[in-house]
């Protein structure tokens, strides 16, 4: 397994601060790149760290900002999303990321529109997978249902069934599970043979705050027990928000804690 720190915590404008979190660990902790190529400054920041990125393990989050796949492939939103995807893969694929995280949807989903949006997302998933295959980058499908925010195309059972139908790699975001009332040990045991990674963070059950792993109502030790039981080889990604990662020393203590717990 590999432990990663997500650059979701470090906005493009100050991307050089990834070193504040990682340098102590001498390359043992990798980076999950949360791309922001929609911002003019990100390319420059990314290229400034390229030699460093070549020396550490990397994974890749698919473009999030200005990106949506639960839309018609004939529209401008989808075309822009695909442009961002190509731009991201062109830059990051040479780093040989372990996978790229895929979101079926990022938007609020009205119940009466769910069937149509799900059809779009399924069709566009095949398109995105074909593009990623061309860059030799595999996809890991993430659960992005945020029930408290009315986002997401799948409930718990629908997500499990969708992933089994696709036969895809899976990334479980435990904070999203917490917001949606999903049974984390059950989800893990159901998809254990497909899960390759987790986004780990916490919240208080209302908002997708991406707080530190012990800052919230999610029982992180219960998760860790299920992780050790069913998927001990899967990767872990600390996916904190900038606010959640504001205490740099605290974040590094979380990393030290995980390394101790997992004998890394």
N, C-alpha and C positions, 0 to 999 in steps of 0.2 A: 504494500500500500504506500501511497504518497500523501504527505500533508502539504496543502497549498494555502496561500493567503491571497484573497481576491483583491484586485485593484479597484473593486467597487468602493473600497474605503478611501481611495486616494484619487480625487478628481483630476482630470487631465491637466489643469493649470498648475498643479504641484506634484506631478507624477514622480519626480525625483525622490519624493519622500517615501517611496517603497523601501528604500534602504533603511529608514528608521526602524522598520519592523523586521526586516529580514537579515541584515548583515550579521547580527549576533550568531546566526545559525549556520553560517559558512556554506550555504548551498544545500543544506539538508532539507530546508523548507522551500518548496517551489512557489510559483506564482500562477494564479488563474487570471488571465488577462481579460479585463472587462473593457472592451474596446469603445472608444469614443471618437471614431474617425469622422463623425459628423461635425466635430469641432476642429477648426483650422489648426489649433495649437497641438492637437494630439499627435499628429504625424511627426512633428519635430521632437516632441518629448519621447515618443516611442523609439525613434531612430537614435536618440541620444543614449538610450539604455540597451540598444540592440546587442552589443558585445556581452553585456552582463546577462541578458536573457538567453543567450546561446549557451551559457555555462550552468544554468539551473533548469530543473524540470518545469515544464509549462503545460497548462491546459488553457482552454479558450472558452469564454462565454460568447455566444452569438450576439450580434448587435441587438441592443435593447432600445435605446433612444431612437426615435424616428423610424422604428421598425415594427411591422405588424404582418402576420401571415393569415389571419382569419378574415381575409378580404378578397375581393375578386382579383384574379391574376391580370385582368385587363385594365385595372385602375392605376392611378399615379402613386397611391400609397404602396402598393405591392412592387411596382417598378422601382421606386426609391429604395424599398427594403432590399431588393435584390442587388441594386447598385452598391449599397452599404455592405452587403454580404460579400460580394466580389472584392471590394476594396479591402475589407478586413482579412479575407482569406489570402489575398495576394501578399499582404504584409506579414501575416502571422503563420501561415502554413509552412514556410521554410524553417520555423522553429520546431516543427514536428510535434504539435500539441497532442496530448494524450486523447483528447476528444474535443468536440465543440458542443456546448449546451444549446438545446433547441427549445424554444417556447412555441407552443401551438398558437397562443394568443396572449396579448398584454392588456386588452381592453375590458371595459365593463361590458358584460354580456346580458342582454335582456332575454328573458326566458322565451319569448315569442320568436326571437332571432337565432336561438341556439342551433337549431337544425341546419339552417343555411350557413352560419358561420363555421360550424363544425365541418361541413362539406368543403368549404373553401380551405380550411386549415389542413384537412387530410390531403386534398389535392396538392396544396403548396408544400406540404411536408415532403412529398415524393420529388417535387422539383428541387427543393433545397438539398435533399439527400443526394440527388444526382449531381448537383453542383459541388457539394462537399466531397463526394467520391472522386470527382475530377481533380481535386486538390489533395487527395489521399488523407482526408480528415474525416474521422468517424463522428457520428452524431450521438449524443446522449439526451434523451427526452426528459425534460424536467416537469414536475408537477407545479403548475403555476396558478392553481385554484386558490383564490383568496376570498373565501365565502363572506367574510365580514365586509369586504369592499365590493361584493357582487362581480368579481372577476373570475374567469375560468370557464372552460368548456366541459369539464369533467367533475363528477363527484368521485368519492373514493373508489367505489366499485367500477365505475366507468373508466377511470384512469388505469386501474389494474388490468381491466379487460383490453383496453386500447394498446397498452404496452405489450401484453401477451400476443395480441393479434399482429402487431408490427414485428415482434421478435427483436426489438431494438435494445440497445444499451439504455440504461435508465439512470438518471440522477435524481435522488430524493432530497428535496428541500424541507428540512424538518420544521423550520419556522412557518412555512406555508401550511404544512400539515397542522400545526398548532392553531393557526387562524381559522382553519376550516373544520376543526373538530375530528380530524382523521386519527385513526388508531395507528400510531407509528410502528409499534412492534408487529402488528398485523400486516401493514403495508410492506414492511421489510421482509417478513417471512413469506409473503405472497409473491414478491418479485425478486427474491434473493439471488436467483441464478442470472438475473439481468442487470442488477444494480452494480454500477462501476464506480459511483462517487456519490457524495452527499454535500449539500450546502448546509453548514451548521451555523446557527445563530439563534437568538431568542427574542421573545416579545411578550407583551402582557395581554394578548388575546384580542386586541382591537385593531391595531395597525401593524403594517409590515415594517417594523422599526429596524430590523437587522441589528439587534443589540448583541452584546457579548454573551457567550454560551450559558453563563449562570445569571444573567440579568433578565429575568422574566419568569413566566409561570410554567414554561415547558420544563419537564423533568429531564434534565440532560443526562443524569446517571441512568435513568431508565432507557433512554435512547442508546447510550453507550453499551449497556448490557445486551440490547438487541443487536447492535452492530457487531459486537464481539461474537455473539452466538451464531448469527446468520451470514454476515458479510465481512469477515475480518480482513479480507484482502482489498476491500473497496477503498478508494481515496476519500479524504476528508478535506473540505475547503472551508476555511473561516471566511464567511461572506458577510462582513460587517459594513454598516453604513459609515459615512464620515463621522457622524455623531457617535455611533457605537464604538468607533475606533479612536476616539479623541484622546483616550488615555493610552498612550503608546506603551508605557511600561506594563499596564494592565493587559493589553493585547499580547505582549510578549510572555507574560505569565500564563495566559491561556495556552499559548503554544507550548511552553515548558510543561504545563500540566498534561496536555495531550501526549507529548513525547514520553512523559513518565508513564502514563496510563497504558500506552500502547507499546512501550519498550522500544522506542525509535532512537 
